[in-house]
Amino acid sequence: GALETPVAAYNMTEEGTEVTVGYAYSGPEQQGFELITLRQEPEAFVTVHMGPMMQIHHSWQALHEEILARGYEPSGPCRELYVRAESADQSDWVTELQQPVRRAG
């Protein structure tokens, strides 16, 4: 199995932020690497951030505002899927933001 798109998952805990970083992968286990399966989420809000990571917080803020405005709330670790991350200046980077949700209330 080939290494595919890079992905990161961020989980807030009492100790701080737990970050899982890796690549989508399908194939046999490889020594020195831990294979995990990210939990399938029944519902999520998703958007795309274009450009430098230094400004990604604006996209996350807009996504969370939309989640709340539509009567939902975050319900699990958020994820970033790095669709394109090649240029050194990050001007052409494309990052998919994924936030699992549930109905508020």
Beta strands, then each sheet from edge to edge (+ up, - down):
strand 1: 3-13
strand 2: 16-25
strand 3: 44-50
strand 4: 72-74
strand 5: 78-84
strand 6: 94-103
sheet 1: 2+ 1- 5+ 6- 3+
sheet 2: 2+ 1- 5+ 6- 4+
end
